[in-house]
């Protein structure tokens, strides 16, 4: 399994307002990042602050014109849904995640263990 190459596929796919946030995340943002809270509506992200309409692309997502790499303006304060991605190998396959290598699909349980280790600092361990 490769490290993330910042292709942006996950951010683009999941930034259309379908992600949710917890009350704890909202409480932290209220205190430390009220600019993020402005984009939350009924526990869902991302929505226009004034109209409440869902946004089709995360307002914090940036792409470098030269390198074509995606970055996140709120990376250290991003929602848990973002921190925890990717969760499963199947999800990565569905999303055409570029972290996957051909060998990862030969032994999916082994690849899942590798993913869990890779993501251990970002998300709680998977329950099996």
C-alpha positions as CSV (number, residue, x, y, z in Angstrom):
1,X,0.0,0.0,0.0
2,X,1.3,3.4,-1.0
3,X,1.0,6.6,1.1
4,X,-1.5,9.1,0.1
5,X,-0.4,11.0,-3.0
6,X,-3.0,13.9,-2.5
7,X,-4.9,13.0,-5.7
8,X,-8.0,14.5,-4.1
9,X,-10.4,11.8,-5.3
10,X,-11.8,11.2,-1.7
11,X,-12.1,14.9,-1.0
12,X,-13.9,15.6,-4.3
13,X,-16.2,12.6,-4.0
14,X,-17.2,13.1,-0.3
15,X,-17.3,16.9,-0.1
16,X,-20.8,17.3,-1.5
17,X,-22.6,17.9,1.8
18,X,-23.0,14.2,2.6
19,X,-20.5,14.1,5.5
20,X,-21.7,14.5,9.0
21,X,-20.1,16.0,12.1
22,X,-20.5,15.2,15.8
23,X,-21.6,17.6,18.5
24,X,-18.1,17.4,19.9
25,X,-16.6,18.6,16.6
26,X,-19.1,21.4,16.4
27,X,-18.4,22.4,20.0
28,X,-14.6,22.5,19.3
29,X,-15.2,24.6,16.1
30,X,-17.4,27.0,17.9
31,X,-14.6,27.7,20.4
32,X,-11.6,27.6,18.1
33,X,-12.7,27.7,14.4
34,X,-16.1,29.4,14.1
35,X,-15.3,29.9,10.4
36,X,-15.8,26.2,10.0
37,X,-19.1,26.1,11.9
38,X,-20.5,28.6,9.5
39,X,-20.5,25.7,6.9
40,X,-22.5,23.3,9.1
41,X,-26.2,22.8,8.8
42,X,-28.2,20.3,10.9
43,X,-25.1,18.3,11.6
44,X,-24.1,18.0,7.9
45,X,-21.3,19.7,6.0
46,X,-20.7,21.6,3.7
47,X,-23.4,24.3,3.2
48,X,-23.3,27.9,2.2
49,X,-23.3,30.0,5.3
50,X,-25.9,32.5,4.1
51,X,-28.3,30.4,2.1
52,X,-27.8,27.0,3.8
53,X,-27.6,25.3,0.4
54,X,-25.3,22.4,0.1
55,X,-22.0,23.1,-1.6
56,X,-20.8,20.6,-4.2
57,X,-17.1,20.9,-3.2
58,X,-15.5,21.4,0.2
59,X,-14.8,25.1,0.7
60,X,-11.5,24.2,2.3
61,X,-10.1,22.1,-0.6
62,X,-7.4,23.6,-2.7
63,X,-5.5,22.3,-5.7
64,X,-2.1,23.5,-6.6
65,X,-2.1,24.7,-10.3
66,X,1.4,23.4,-10.9
67,X,1.6,20.2,-9.0
68,X,-2.1,19.3,-9.3
69,X,-1.9,18.1,-5.6
70,X,-4.9,18.8,-3.4
71,X,-4.5,20.3,0.1
72,X,-6.9,21.1,2.9
73,X,-7.0,24.5,4.5
74,X,-8.4,23.0,7.7
75,X,-6.3,19.8,7.7
76,X,-5.6,19.8,11.4
77,X,-9.2,20.8,12.3
78,X,-10.9,18.7,9.6
79,X,-14.0,16.6,10.5
80,X,-13.5,13.0,11.8
81,X,-15.2,11.7,8.6
82,X,-12.3,13.2,6.7
83,X,-9.6,12.0,9.2
84,X,-10.9,8.5,9.2
85,X,-10.8,8.0,5.4
86,X,-10.0,5.4,4.0
87,X,-11.7,2.9,6.3
88,X,-11.8,-0.3,4.2
89,X,-10.1,-1.7,1.2
90,X,-13.6,-2.1,-0.5
91,X,-14.2,1.6,0.0
92,X,-10.8,2.3,-1.6
93,X,-11.6,0.1,-4.6
94,X,-15.0,1.8,-5.0
95,X,-13.3,5.2,-4.8
96,X,-10.4,4.3,-7.1
97,X,-8.0,5.3,-4.4
98,X,-4.5,5.6,-5.7
99,X,-3.0,4.3,-2.4
100,X,-3.9,0.8,-3.5
101,X,-1.3,-1.4,-5.3
102,X,-2.1,-4.5,-7.3
103,X,-0.8,-6.8,-4.6
104,X,-3.3,-5.3,-2.1
105,X,-6.2,-6.9,-3.9
106,X,-4.6,-10.3,-3.9
107,X,-4.8,-10.6,-0.1
108,X,-7.5,-8.2,1.1
109,X,-7.3,-9.1,4.8
110,X,-3.5,-8.4,4.8
111,X,-4.1,-5.2,2.9
112,X,-6.8,-4.2,5.5
113,X,-4.3,-4.8,8.3
114,X,-1.7,-2.6,6.5
115,X,-4.3,0.1,6.1
116,X,-5.3,-0.1,9.7
117,X,-1.6,0.4,10.7
118,X,-1.2,3.2,8.3
119,X,-4.3,5.0,9.6
120,X,-3.7,4.3,13.3
121,X,-2.9,7.9,14.0
122,X,-5.9,9.2,12.2
123,X,-8.8,7.0,13.3
124,X,-9.8,4.5,15.9
125,X,-9.0,0.8,15.1
126,X,-11.6,-1.1,13.1
127,X,-13.8,-3.4,15.0
128,X,-14.1,-6.9,13.5
